[in-house]
Amino acid sequence: MVRILHTADIHLRPDAEERHAALETVLSQADAADVDLVTIGGDLFDSDVASEQLRDSLRELFSDRSYPILTIPGNHDVDAFRRNLFFGESFTPATETPFGQFVIHDTRVTALPYTPQATDELLVGLRDREPFDGPEALLLHCSLEAPVRGGVGDEGEQRYFPVTTEELAELDFDYYLAGHYHTQHRTELSNGGTFVYPGTPASVTRKETGRRTAVLIDADAAQNVQLQTLDSFHYDTLDLRVIPGKEERVLEEIQSRVGIWNERNVAPEIRVDGFTEMDETAFRDALTAVSGDVPVENSTRTVEHIISHPLFEAVQRRLEERETLHAVQERDDYDVEHFQDDVWEETLAIFANLAAEGKLT
């Protein structure tokens, strides 16, 4: 049985050393896992120019590996492999159109170079491919129909090679090893196959937060499709809201997260909003003490901004009135249900006003 490590969307360029380091991390993980094949689902390079600039430095990295490295062009580097350029003896760019096929031990990988559209002719050709007695994987660069959190980096809403899960299921592959979306994503298709985006091995934009992953395909394992965490560069963000009187909880959570970040290759940021019983300057100083060198966007305000609001004061008066009525339990005119209805109506009015002002979150 074959073992494959899959990555995609590395977006190499000369001025992004962290991406080159992430590629080295992926290959080191492949070494440690004793894989039979590494696949790259497109956009190895950020541009065709970058591929030319980096070719010499990659030759050593892509040579003398115990496994082949199979890549397809993506929309960013679609022209990078059109000329017969040498990137290393272990490196194979799959440029045959409409697709090429590679057999590794008992598994066949169908490699689909980037194309803008999933035409009927192409889908029929993939579906009617030559039969194969063993597991099959499809390597492609595409926009899956389902939205994926994190999107496609800086490419906006552009959808390259849009394809549906049902169209893919009809092709009847066991594994669909994809690239283009920059966030890890896995879904099981109706034919029993598994579709997976590994996400970028190093964050390319601020939207790509959290530790990065590669995908390990191991036909012999009980969980034969696994997301493997990478020790590579990534962005991370911590968003917290302060509740008056609970400031210490927020400060403790920040201190804990900063301790974790200090052990990782990460560019973090913290955003804090809400209201605090502490003096604003004192709370700012406390944030600075626990956050260290991590940038903090502090939008908190003292709770006085709430309790001095006329609507809040009105509710407070009603609550105080309720306490007074509770103290005089023998009064004939004390109607608990009517009083609760009044308070409920006033509370709804407060929230309605906040919503109308766009302040209800």
SERO-4910 file (N, C-alpha, C, O; in steps of 0.05 Angstrom, whole numbers):
BEGIN
 pado doro    nc1    nc2    nc3   cac1   cac2   cac3    cc1    cc2    cc3    oc1    oc2    oc3
  Met    A     17    -24      0      0      0      0     18     25      0     40     25     11
  Val    A      7     46    -12     23     71    -15     18     90      7     -4     91     20
  Arg    A     38    107     13     35    129     32     43    155     18     65    157      7
  Ile    A     25    174     19     28    199      4     26    222     24      9    223     41
  Leu    A     44    242     21     41    267     36     34    289     15     48    293     -4
  His    A     11    302     21      1    322      2      1    350     13     -6    354     37
  Thr    A     11    369     -3     10    397      4      2    413    -21     -2    402    -42
  Ala    A      0    439    -18     -8    456    -40     -5    485    -33     -2    492     -9
  Asp    A     -6    503    -53     -7    532    -48     15    542    -31     11    557    -11
  Ile    A     40    535    -38     63    544    -23     70    573    -30     80    588    -13
  His    A     65    580    -55     68    608    -64     97    618    -59    101    639    -48
  Leu    A    116    602    -68    144    610    -64    150    636    -80    141    640   -102
  Arg    A    166    653    -67    177    677    -81    202    685    -65    205    678    -42
  Pro    A    220    699    -79    246    705    -66    245    720    -40    262    716    -23
  Asp    A    225    737    -36    224    754    -12    207    742     10    199    757     29
  Ala    A    200    717      8    184    704     29    198    679     38    191    656     31
  Glu    A    218    683     55    235    661     64    219    641     81    226    617     81
  Glu    A    198    650     95    183    632    112    168    611     95    162    589    105
  Arg    A    162    617     70    149    597     53    168    576     44    162    552     42
  His    A    193    584     38    213    564     31    219    546     55    223    522     52
  Ala    A    220    558     79    224    542    103    201    523    107    205    500    117
  Ala    A    177    531    101    153    514    104    155    490     85    148    467     92
  Leu    A    165    495     60    169    473     42    189    453     53    185    429     51
  Glu    A    211    463     64    231    445     76    218    429     99    225    406    103
  Thr    A    200    442    114    187    428    136    169    405    126    169    384    137
  Val    A    155    411    104    138    390     92    155    366     83    148    343     88
  Leu    A    178    372     70    194    350     60    207    335     84    211    311     82
  Ser    A    214    349    105    225    336    129    203    317    141    210    295    151
  Gln    A    178    326    140    157    309    151    153    285    133    147    263    142
  Ala    A    156    289    107    154    266     88    177    246     94    172    222     93
  Asp    A    201    256     99    223    238    106    216    222    131    220    198    132
  Ala    A    206    236    152    200    222    177    178    202    174    178    182    188
  Ala    A    159    207    157    136    189    153    142    167    133    126    149    129
  Asp    A    166    167    121    174    147    102    154    143     80    144    121     75
  Val    A    147    166     67    126    165     46    137    154     20    161    153     16
  Asp    A    119    147      3    126    137    -24    123    159    -45    134    157    -67
  Leu    A    109    181    -38    104    202    -57     96    228    -42     82    226    -22
  Val    A    106    251    -52     96    277    -44     82    289    -67     92    290    -89
  Thr    A     58    300    -62     42    313    -83     38    342    -76     35    349    -52
  Ile    A     40    360    -96     35    388    -92     12    396   -111     14    394   -135
  Gly    A    -10    406    -99    -34    411   -114    -35    439   -126    -56    452   -125
  Gly    A    -13    448   -138    -13    473   -153     -3    496   -136     -3    495   -112
  Asp    A      4    518   -151     15    543   -139     39    537   -121     40    548    -99
  Leu    A     57    521   -130     83    518   -117     96    546   -116    109    553    -97
  Phe    A     93    561   -139    105    587   -141     83    608   -141     61    603   -149
  Asp    A     90    632   -131     71    654   -130     67    666   -158     47    679   -163
  Ser    A     87    662   -175     85    672   -202    104    657   -220    122    643   -210
  Asp    A    101    659   -246    119    647   -265    147    659   -263    167    644   -266
  Val    A    149    684   -257    175    697   -253    189    686   -229    213    681   -230
  Ala    A    174    681   -207    187    670   -183    198    642   -189    219    635   -178
  Ser    A    185    626   -206    195    600   -212    222    601   -225    240    584   -220
  Glu    A    226    621   -242    252    624   -256    273    634   -236    296    625   -237
  Gln    A    265    652   -218    284    663   -199    293    642   -178    316    643   -169
  Leu    A    276    623   -172    282    604   -150    291    577   -161    298    559   -145
  Arg    A    292    573   -186    298    547   -198    324    535   -188    325    512   -180
  Asp    A    345    551   -188    371    541   -179    371    532   -150    383    512   -143
  Ser    A    358    549   -133    359    542   -104    342    517    -98    347    505    -77
  Leu    A    323    511   -115    306    487   -110    318    461   -120    310    440   -112
  Arg    A    338    463   -138    349    439   -149    361    420   -128    357    396   -128
  Glu    A    374    432   -108    386    416    -87    364    404    -69    365    381    -61
  Leu    A    344    421    -63    322    412    -46    306    389    -58    297    371    -44
  Phe    A    303    390    -85    287    370    -99    304    347   -110    295    334   -129
  Ser    A    328    344   -100    345    322   -110    351    303    -87    350    310    -64
  Asp    A    358    278    -95    366    258    -76    345    252    -55    352    246    -32
  Arg    A    320    254    -62    299    246    -44    293    216    -48    297    205    -69
  Ser    A    283    203    -27    276    175    -29    249    170    -42    239    148    -44
  Tyr    A    236    192    -49    209    191    -61    207    212    -83    221    232    -82
  Pro    A    190    208   -103    185    228   -123    167    250   -112    152    246    -94
  Ile    A    170    274   -123    154    297   -116    138    305   -142    149    314   -161
  Leu    A    112    301   -141     95    305   -164     78    330   -160     64    333   -140
  Thr    A     81    349   -178     66    374   -176     50    380   -201     57    371   -223
  Ile    A     28    394   -198     13    404   -221     14    435   -221     17    447   -199
  Pro    A     13    447   -244     11    476   -245    -15    486   -232    -36    473   -235
  Gly    A    -14    509   -219    -38    522   -209    -43    548   -225    -29    553   -244
  Asn    A    -63    563   -217    -69    587   -232    -47    608   -230    -44    625   -247
  His    A    -31    607   -208     -9    626   -204     16    619   -221     30    637   -230
  Asp    A     21    593   -224     45    585   -238     39    567   -262     54    549   -268
  Val    A     17    574   -276      8    557   -298     29    555   -321     30    536   -335
  Asp    A     45    576   -324     64    577   -346     92    569   -336    111    568   -353
  Ala    A     96    563   -311    123    559   -300    136    534   -311    160    532   -312
  Phe    A    120    514   -319    131    488   -327    128    483   -357    132    460   -366
  Arg    A    120    503   -373    116    499   -401    141    494   -416    142    480   -437
  Arg    A    163    506   -406    189    500   -418    201    477   -404    193    470   -381
  Asn    A    220    464   -416    232    440   -405    254    448   -385    278    446   -390
  Leu    A    245    458   -361    263    467   -340    268    445   -320    250    430   -314
  Phe    A    292    444   -310    300    424   -291    299    435   -263    313    455   -257
  Phe    A    283    423   -245    281    432   -217    292    412   -198    290    417   -173
  Gly    A    304    391   -206    315    371   -189    307    343   -198    285    339   -209
  Glu    A    324    324   -193    319    297   -204    295    283   -191    284    264   -202
  Ser    A    287    292   -167    264    279   -153    238    293   -160    217    285   -151
  Phe    A    239    314   -176    216    332   -181    204    326   -208    218    326   -228
  Thr    A    178    321   -209    164    316   -234    140    335   -237    121    332   -221
  Pro    A    141    354   -255    117    370   -261     98    355   -279    107    346   -301
  Ala    A     73    353   -272     53    339   -288     40    359   -307     22    374   -299
  Thr    A     49    360   -331     39    380   -350     24    368   -374     14    382   -391
  Glu    A     22    341   -374      8    328   -397    -22    336   -396    -35    334   -375
  Thr    A    -33    343   -419    -62    350   -420    -77    329   -436    -65    317   -454
  Pro    A   -102    324   -431   -118    337   -409   -110    328   -381   -115    343   -362
  Phe    A    -97    305   -379    -86    296   -353    -66    274   -357    -65    261   -378
  Gly    A    -49    271   -337    -29    249   -338    -34    229   -316    -49    235   -297
  Gln    A    -22    206   -318    -27    185   -298      0    173   -289     18    168   -305
  Phe    A      3    170   -263     28    161   -251     21    138   -231      4    141   -214
  Val    A     35    116   -234     30     93   -216     53     91   -196     76     90   -203
  Ile    A     45     91   -171     64     88   -149     56     63   -133     36     62   -120
  His    A     72     42   -136     66     16   -123     38      7   -133     35      2   -157
  Asp    A     18      4   -116     -8     -6   -124    -28     16   -128    -52     11   -131
  Thr    A    -19     41   -128    -37     64   -129    -32     81   -154     -9     85   -162
  Arg    A    -54     91   -167    -50    108   -190    -60    136   -184    -81    140   -172
  Val    A    -43    156   -191    -50    184   -187    -55    196   -214    -38    195   -232
  Thr    A    -79    207   -218    -86    222   -242    -81    251   -236    -94    263   -219
  Ala    A    -62    263   -251    -54    291   -246    -67    309   -267    -62    305   -291
  Leu    A    -82    328   -258    -97    346   -275    -84    374   -274    -89    389   -255
  Pro    A    -68    382   -295    -57    409   -295    -79    430   -294   -102    425   -303
  Tyr    A    -72    453   -283    -93    474   -280   -106    480   -306    -93    484   -327
  Thr    A   -132    482   -305   -149    492   -327   -171    508   -316   -181    501   -294
  Pro    A   -180    529   -329   -200    548   -316   -227    535   -311   -241    543   -292
  Gln    A   -236    516   -328   -263    506   -327   -263    475   -326   -247    462   -338
  Ala    A   -283    464   -311   -287    436   -312   -307    430   -334   -331    427   -329
  Thr    A   -297    428   -359   -315    424   -382   -327    396   -381   -316    378   -369
  Asp    A   -349    393   -395   -361    366   -397   -342    346   -410   -341    323   -402
  Glu    A   -328    355   -430   -309    338   -444   -287    328   -425   -280    304   -425
  Leu    A   -277    345   -408   -256    337   -389   -268    318   -368   -255    298   -362
  Leu    A   -291    324   -357   -303    307   -337   -310    279   -348   -306    259   -334
  Val    A   -319    278   -373   -324    252   -385   -298    237   -389   -297    213   -385
  Gly    A   -277    251   -397   -251    238   -401   -241    226   -375   -229    204   -375
  Leu    A   -244    241   -353   -235    231   -327   -252    207   -318   -242    188   -307
  Arg    A   -278    209   -323   -296    188   -315   -291    162   -330   -293    140   -319
  Asp    A   -284    165   -356   -281    142   -374   -251    134   -377   -244    122   -397
  Arg    A   -235    141   -357   -206    135   -359   -203    104   -359   -221     89   -353
  Glu    A   -178     96   -366   -172     67   -367   -176     55   -339   -168     67   -319
  Pro    A   -188     32   -337   -192     19   -311   -166     13   -297   -145     10   -310
  Phe    A   -167     13   -270   -143      7   -255   -150     -9   -231   -170     -3   -217
  Asp    A   -135    -30   -225   -141    -48   -203   -125    -40   -178   -104    -51   -173
  Gly    A   -135    -20   -164   -122    -10   -140   -132     18   -133   -148     29   -148
  Pro    A   -124     29   -110   -133     56   -102   -125     77   -123   -104     75   -136
  Glu    A   -142     97   -126   -137    119   -145   -140    146   -131   -158    150   -115
  Ala    A   -122    164   -138   -123    191   -128   -124    211   -152   -111    206   -172
  Leu    A   -139    232   -148   -140    254   -168   -126    279   -156   -134    288   -134
  Leu    A   -106    289   -169    -91    313   -161   -101    336   -178    -98    335   -202
  Leu    A   -113    357   -165   -125    378   -180   -124    405   -164   -119    405   -140
  His    A   -128    426   -179   -128    454   -169   -155    465   -176   -161    471   -199
  Cys    A   -173    469   -155   -201    475   -162   -214    491   -140   -203    494   -118
  Ser    A   -238    502   -146   -255    515   -127   -279    497   -121   -297    494   -138
  Leu    A   -279    485    -98   -301    468    -90   -325    485    -85   -323    509    -77
  Glu    A   -349    474    -91   -374    489    -89   -379    501    -61   -389    523    -58
  Ala    A   -372    485    -40   -377    494    -13   -357    515     -4   -333    512     -8
  Pro    A   -367    537      8   -348    558     18   -329    545     39   -338    529     55
  Val    A   -305    554     39   -285    544     58   -275    568     73   -265    588     61
  Arg    A   -276    567    100   -267    589    116   -237    595    111   -221    577    110
  Gly    A   -232    621    106   -204    628    100   -200    634     71   -181    649     64
  Gly    A   -217    622     53   -217    629     25   -191    622     11   -177    603     18
  Val    A   -185    639     -9   -163    633    -28   -142    655    -26   -132    663    -47
  Gly    A   -136    663     -2   -115    683      0   -123    710    -10   -144    720     -2
  Asp    A   -107    722    -28   -112    749    -37   -126    749    -64   -125    769    -79
  Glu    A   -139    727    -72   -151    725    -99   -180    733    -99   -193    731   -120
  Gly    A   -190    743    -76   -218    753    -75   -238    731    -81   -236    709    -71
  Glu    A   -258    738    -97   -280    720   -102   -276    704   -128   -293    689   -137
  Gln    A   -253    707   -141   -247    692   -166   -248    662   -161   -235    652   -143
  Arg    A   -264    648   -178   -267    619   -175   -254    606   -199   -265    608   -221
  Tyr    A   -232    592   -195   -218    578   -216   -227    549   -215   -228    536   -194
  Phe    A   -232    538   -238   -241    510   -241   -263    504   -220   -259    486   -203
  Pro    A   -286    517   -222   -307    511   -203   -318    483   -208   -323    476   -231
  Val    A   -323    468   -187   -332    441   -190   -349    433   -165   -343    442   -143
  Thr    A   -369    416   -169   -386    408   -147   -377    381   -136   -363    366   -149
  Thr    A   -386    376   -112   -380    350    -99   -392    327   -115   -380    306   -117
  Glu    A   -416    332   -126   -428    310   -141   -413    304   -167   -410    281   -175
  Glu    A   -403    325   -180   -387    321   -205   -362    305   -198   -354    287   -213
  Leu    A   -350    311   -176   -326    297   -168   -333    268   -160   -318    249   -167
  Ala    A   -355    264   -146   -362    237   -137   -367    219   -161   -361    195   -161
  Glu    A   -378    230   -183   -383    214   -207   -358    205   -220   -358    185   -235
  Leu    A   -335    218   -214   -310    209   -226   -299    184   -212   -282    170   -223
  Asp    A   -309    179   -188   -304    155   -173   -274    150   -167   -263    129   -174
  Phe    A   -261    170   -155   -234    167   -144   -236    161   -114   -257    167   -101
  Asp    A   -215    149   -103   -215    144    -74   -206    169    -59   -215    174    -37
  Tyr    A   -188    184    -71   -177    208    -58   -176    231    -78   -169    227   -101
  Tyr    A   -184    254    -69   -183    279    -85   -165    298    -71   -172    310    -51
  Leu    A   -140    301    -81   -120    316    -68   -119    344    -82   -108    346   -104
  Ala    A   -129    364    -68   -135    389    -82   -117    412    -72   -103    410    -51
  Gly    A   -116    433    -88   -103    458    -81   -121    481    -89   -141    476   -103
  His    A   -114    505    -81   -126    530    -88   -138    544    -63   -130    567    -58
  Tyr    A   -155    531    -48   -164    543    -23   -142    541     -2   -128    521      0
  His    A   -138    563     13   -115    565     31   -120    555     59   -102    556     76
  Thr    A   -144    545     64   -151    534     90   -156    504     89   -168    495     69
  Gln    A   -147    490    109   -151    461    109   -181    455    109   -197    468    122
  His    A   -188    435     93   -217    428     91   -219    399     81   -204    391     63
  Arg    A   -236    384     93   -240    356     85   -270    350     83   -285    360    100
  Thr    A   -277    335     63   -305    327     61   -307    300     48   -291    293     31
  Glu    A   -326    284     57   -331    257     46   -351    259     24   -372    272     28
  Leu    A   -345    247      1   -362    249    -22   -381    225    -23   -377    205     -9
  Ser    A   -402    227    -39   -423    207    -39   -414    180    -50   -426    159    -45
  Asn    A   -392    180    -65   -381    155    -76   -363    140    -56   -353    119    -61
  Gly    A   -359    152    -32   -341    141    -12   -313    152    -12   -297    145      4
  Gly    A   -308    170    -32   -281    182    -33   -278    205    -14   -298    215     -3
  Thr    A   -253    213     -9   -247    235      9   -235    258     -7   -215    254    -21
  Phe    A   -246    282     -4   -235    306    -16   -222    322      5   -233    325     27
  Val    A   -198    333      0   -183    347     20   -166    370      9   -152    366    -11
  Tyr    A   -168    393     22   -150    415     18   -130    415     42   -139    413     64
  Pro    A   -104    415     37    -85    416     59    -83    444     71    -74    447     94
  Gly    A    -90    465     56    -84    492     64    -55    500     59    -39    482     53
  Thr    A    -49    525     61    -21    533     57     -3    523     79    -11    523    102
  Pro    A     21    514     72     39    504     93     51    527    109     62    522    131
  Ala    A     50    551     99     57    575    114     36    597    107     29    599     84
  Ser    A     27    612    127      6    632    122     16    651    101     38    662    102
  Val    A     -1    656     81      5    676     60     -8    703     66      4    723     60
  Thr    A    -32    702     78    -45    727     86    -54    725    115    -54    703    127
  Arg    A    -62    748    126    -71    749    154    -97    732    159   -102    724    181
  Lys    A   -112    727    137   -136    710    140   -129    681    147   -146    667    157
  Glu    A   -105    673    141    -97    645    145    -85    642    172    -61    642    176
  Thr    A   -103    638    192    -94    637    220    -93    609    230   -106    591    220
  Gly    A    -77    605    250    -74    579    263    -52    562    250    -42    569    229
  Arg    A    -45    540    264    -24    523    254    -31    511    228    -54    504    223
  Arg    A    -11    508    211    -15    498    184    -13    467    183     -3    455    202
  Thr    A    -22    455    162    -23    426    160    -15    416    133    -15    431    113
  Ala    A     -7    391    132     -4    376    107    -23    351    110    -33    346    132
  Val    A    -27    337     89    -45    314     89    -29    288     85    -14    286     66
  Leu    A    -33    269    103    -20    243    100    -41    222     92    -61    218    106
  Ile    A    -36    210     69    -53    188     59    -39    162     64    -17    158     54
  Asp    A    -51    145     80    -38    120     87    -59     98     85    -76     95    103
  Ala    A    -58     82     64    -79     62     59    -79     40     79    -99     27     83
  Asp    A    -57     37     94    -55     15    114    -66     24    141    -70      7    159
  Ala    A    -70     50    145    -79     60    171   -109     59    174   -124     61    154
  Ala    A   -119     57    198   -148     57    203   -159     84    195   -180     85    182
  Gln    A   -146    106    202   -153    132    193   -134    139    170   -113    150    174
  Asn    A   -143    133    145   -123    134    123   -120    161    111   -104    164     93
  Val    A   -135    181    120   -131    209    111   -128    226    137   -148    229    151
  Gln    A   -104    236    142    -99    251    166    -87    278    160    -70    281    143
  Leu    A    -96    298    175    -84    324    174    -60    325    194    -64    321    218
  Gln    A    -37    330    183    -12    330    200     -4    359    205      0    375    187
  Thr    A     -1    366    231      6    393    238     35    399    231     53    382    234
  Leu    A     40    423    221     67    431    213     78    452    232     63    469    242
  Asp    A    103    450    238    117    471    254    128    492    234    152    493    229
  Ser    A    110    508    224    117    528    204    104    555    210     87    557    228
  Phe    A    112    575    196    102    602    201     72    604    197     61    594    178
  His    A     59    618    215     30    623    212     22    648    228     36    656    247
  Tyr    A      1    660    219    -12    682    234    -32    670    254    -42    648    251
  Asp    A    -37    685    276    -57    676    295    -70    701    307    -56    722    310
  Thr    A    -95    699    315   -109    721    327   -126    711    350   -138    690    349
  Leu    A   -126    727    372   -142    721    395   -161    744    399   -153    767    404
  Asp    A   -188    738    397   -209    758    401   -223    753    427   -233    731    431
  Leu    A   -223    772    445   -236    769    471   -254    792    477   -249    815    469
  Arg    A   -275    786    493   -293    807    502   -293    807    533   -296    786    545
  Val    A   -289    831    544   -288    834    574   -316    838    584   -331    855    575
  Ile    A   -323    823    605   -348    827    620   -341    840    646   -322    832    659
  Pro    A   -355    861    653   -348    876    678   -346    857    702   -364    841    707
  Gly    A   -324    859    716   -319    842    739   -305    816    733   -297    802    751
  Lys    A   -302    810    706   -289    785    698   -262    791    683   -253    775    666
  Glu    A   -250    813    689   -226    821    675   -203    801    679   -188    796    660
  Glu    A   -201    789    702   -180    770    708   -181    746    689   -160    735    682
  Arg    A   -205    737    682   -207    714    664   -195    721    637   -181    704    625
  Val    A   -200    745    627   -188    753    601   -158    755    603   -144    745    585
  Leu    A   -148    767    624   -119    769    628   -106    742    630    -84    738    619
  Glu    A   -118    724    644   -107    697    647   -107    682    620    -87    668    614
  Glu    A   -128    685    604   -129    672    578   -107    683    559    -95    668    544
  Ile    A   -103    710    560    -82    722    544    -55    711    552    -39    704    535
  Gln    A    -50    711    578    -24    701    588    -19    672    579      3    665    572
  Ser    A    -40    656    581    -37    628    573    -31    625    543    -13    610    535
  Arg    A    -46    641    526    -42    639    497    -14    650    489     -1    638    472
  Val    A     -5    671    502     21    682    496     43    661    502     63    659    488
  Gly    A     39    646    524     58    625    530     60    604    509     81    594    503
  Ile    A     37    597    497     36    578    475     50    590    450     66    576    437
  Trp    A     43    615    444     55    628    420     85    630    422     99    628    402
  Asn    A     96    633    446    125    636    450    140    610    441    164    611    436
  Glu    A    125    588    439    138    563    431    134    557    401    142    536    391
  Arg    A    122    576    386    116    571    358    127    593    340    134    614    349
  Asn    A    127    586    314    136    605    293    111    620    284     99    613    263
  Val    A    103    640    299     77    653    295     80    683    296     96    694    311
  Ala    A     62    697    281     59    726    283     31    731    293     12    732    278
  Pro    A     28    735    320      2    737    332     -8    765    335      8    784    334
  Glu    A    -33    768    341    -45    794    349    -69    788    367    -81    767    365
  Ile    A    -74    807    384    -96    805    404   -115    828    400   -107    851    397
  Arg    A   -141    822    400   -162    843    399   -180    840    423   -191    818    427
  Val    A   -183    861    439   -200    860    463   -220    883    462   -213    906    457
  Asp    A   -246    876    467   -266    897    469   -284    890    494   -278    871    509
  Gly    A   -305    906    498   -322    902    521   -319    924    541   -309    945    535
  Phe    A   -328    918    566   -329    938    587   -316    927    612   -319    903    618
  Thr    A   -302    944    627   -287    935    650   -294    953    674   -299    977    672
  Glu    A   -295    939    698   -298    954    723   -273    968    731   -273    987    746
  Met    A   -250    959    720   -224    972    726   -222    999    712   -235   1004    692
  Asp    A   -206   1016    723   -198   1040    710   -186   1034    682   -171   1014    680
  Glu    A   -193   1049    662   -183   1042    635   -153   1042    633   -142   1024    620
  Thr    A   -140   1060    646   -110   1060    646    -99   1036    660    -80   1024    650
  Ala    A   -111   1028    682   -102   1005    697   -106    980    681    -88    962    681
  Phe    A   -128    978    667   -133    954    651   -114    953    627   -104    931    620
  Arg    A   -108    976    615    -89    977    594    -61    967    603    -48    952    589
  Asp    A    -53    977    626    -27    968    637    -27    938    643     -6    925    639
  Ala    A    -49    927    652    -50    899    658    -49    883    632    -36    862    631
  Leu    A    -62    893    610    -60    880    584    -31    880    574    -21    859    565
  Thr    A    -18    902    577     10    904    568     28    884    583     46    872    572
  Ala    A     23    881    609     39    863    625     37    834    617     57    820    617
  Val    A     13    825    610      9    797    603     14    791    573     19    768    566
  Ser    A     12    811    556     15    806    527     43    808    517     50    798    496
  Gly    A     61    820    533     89    822    525     92    837    499     83    860    496
  Asp    A    106    825    479    111    838    454     88    834    433     90    845    411
  Val    A     67    820    440     45    815    421     29    840    418     21    852    438
  Pro    A     24    849    393      7    873    389    -21    868    399    -33    847    396
  Val    A    -31    889    413    -58    888    425    -75    911    415    -66    934    416
  Glu    A    -98    905    404   -118    926    397   -138    926    419   -155    909    422
  Asn    A   -137    947    436   -154    949    460   -176    969    455   -172    993    454
  Ser    A   -201    958    453   -224    975    449   -243    976    473   -266    984    471
  Thr    A   -233    967    496   -249    966    520   -255    994    531   -239   1013    526
  Arg    A   -277    997    546   -284   1021    559   -293   1015    587   -301    992    594
  Thr    A   -292   1035    605   -301   1031    632   -331   1026    632   -346   1036    615
  Val    A   -341   1011    651   -369   1004    653   -386   1029    658   -411   1028    655
  Glu    A   -374   1051    666   -389   1076    670   -404   1084    645   -425   1097    647
  His    A   -394   1076    622   -408   1083    597   -434   1069    595   -452   1078    580
  Ile    A   -437   1046    609   -463   1032    608   -481   1042    630   -504   1049    625
  Ile    A   -471   1042    655   -490   1048    677   -499   1076    678   -519   1083    691
  Ser    A   -486   1094    663   -495   1122    662   -515   1126    639   -526   1148    635
  His    A   -520   1105    623   -538   1108    600   -567   1109    610   -574   1094    628
  Pro    A   -583   1128    600   -611   1131    610   -627   1105    609   -643   1099    627
  Leu    A   -623   1089    589   -638   1064    587   -630   1044    609   -647   1031    621
  Phe    A   -604   1043    615   -595   1026    636   -606   1036    663   -614   1020    680
  Glu    A   -605   1062    667   -615   1073    692   -645   1067    696   -654   1062    718
  Ala    A   -660   1067    674   -689   1061    675   -693   1032    685   -710   1027    701
  Val    A   -678   1014    674   -680    986    682   -672    983    711   -685    968    727
  Gln    A   -650    996    719   -641    995    747   -663   1004    766   -667    992    787
  Arg    A   -677   1026    759   -698   1035    776   -720   1015    779   -731   1011    801
  Arg    A   -726   1001    757   -748    981    758   -739    957    775   -755    945    789
  Leu    A   -714    950    773   -704    927    790   -705    935    819   -711    918    836
  Glu    A   -697    960    826   -698    969    853   -727    969    864   -732    963    887
  Glu    A   -746    977    846   -774    976    853   -783    948    860   -799    944    878
  Arg    A   -773    929    844   -781    901    849   -771    892    876   -785    877    891
  Glu    A   -746    900    883   -735    892    909   -753    904    932   -758    891    952
  Thr    A   -762    929    928   -779    941    948   -805    926    951   -814    921    973
  Leu    A   -817    918    928   -842    903    929   -838    876    942   -856    866    956
  His    A   -816    863    937   -810    837    950   -809    840    980   -817    822    995
  Ala    A   -800    863    989   -797    868   1018   -825    872   1031   -827    870   1055
  Val    A   -845    879   1015   -872    883   1026   -890    862   1014   -907    868    998
  Gln    A   -886    838   1022   -900    815   1010   -930    814   1017   -945    800   1003
  Glu    A   -939    829   1037   -967    828   1045   -984    847   1029  -1009    847   1033
  Arg    A   -973    863   1011   -989    882    996  -1008    868    977  -1000    849    963
  Asp    A  -1034    877    978  -1054    864    960  -1049    870    931  -1057    855    914
  Asp    A  -1037    893    925  -1033    901    897  -1007    891    886   -999    900    864
  Tyr    A   -993    873    900   -967    863    889   -973    840    870   -979    818    878
  Asp    A   -969    846    844   -974    826    823   -947    819    810   -937    834    793
  Val    A   -936    796    818   -909    789    808   -909    786    778   -890    796    765
  Glu    A   -928    772    767   -928    767    738   -930    793    722   -916    797    702
  His    A   -947    811    732   -950    837    718   -924    853    719   -915    865    699
  Phe    A   -911    852    742   -886    866    745   -864    855    727   -849    870    714
  Gln    A   -862    828    726   -843    815    708   -848    822    679   -829    826    663
  Asp    A   -873    823    671   -880    831    644   -870    859    637   -860    864    616
  Asp    A   -874    877    656   -865    904    652   -834    906    648   -825    919    630
  Val    A   -820    891    666   -791    892    663   -782    879    637   -764    889    624
  Trp    A   -795    858    629   -789    844    604   -793    863    580   -776    864    562
  Glu    A   -815    878    580   -821    897    558   -800    919    557   -791    926    535
  Glu    A   -792    929    580   -772    950    580   -745    939    571   -730    953    557
  Thr    A   -738    915    579   -713    903    570   -713    899    539   -693    905    526
  Leu    A   -735    890    529   -738    887    500   -734    914    486   -721    916    465
  Ala    A   -745    935    498   -743    962    486   -713    970    485   -704    983    466
  Ile    A   -699    964    507   -670    971    508   -655    957    485   -640    970    471
  Phe    A   -660    931    482   -645    916    462   -654    925    434   -638    925    415
  Ala    A   -679    932    431   -688    942    405   -674    968    397   -666    972    374
  Asn    A   -671    986    417   -656   1011    412   -627   1005    405   -616   1017    386
  Leu    A   -615    987    420   -587    980    414   -584    968    386   -565    975    371
  Ala    A   -603    951    379   -602    939    352   -605    960    330   -592    959    310
  Ala    A   -623    979    335   -628    999    315   -604   1017    311   -599   1027    289
  Glu    A   -588   1020    332   -564   1036    331   -539   1021    322   -517   1032    320
  Gly    A   -544    995    316   -522    978    308   -502    971    329   -479    965    324
  Lys    A   -511    972    355   -494    967    377   -499    940    390   -486    934    410
  Leu    A   -518    925    380   -524    899    391   -506    878    378   -509    873    354
  Thr    A   -488    866    393   -470    846    382   -472    819    396   -458    800    389
***
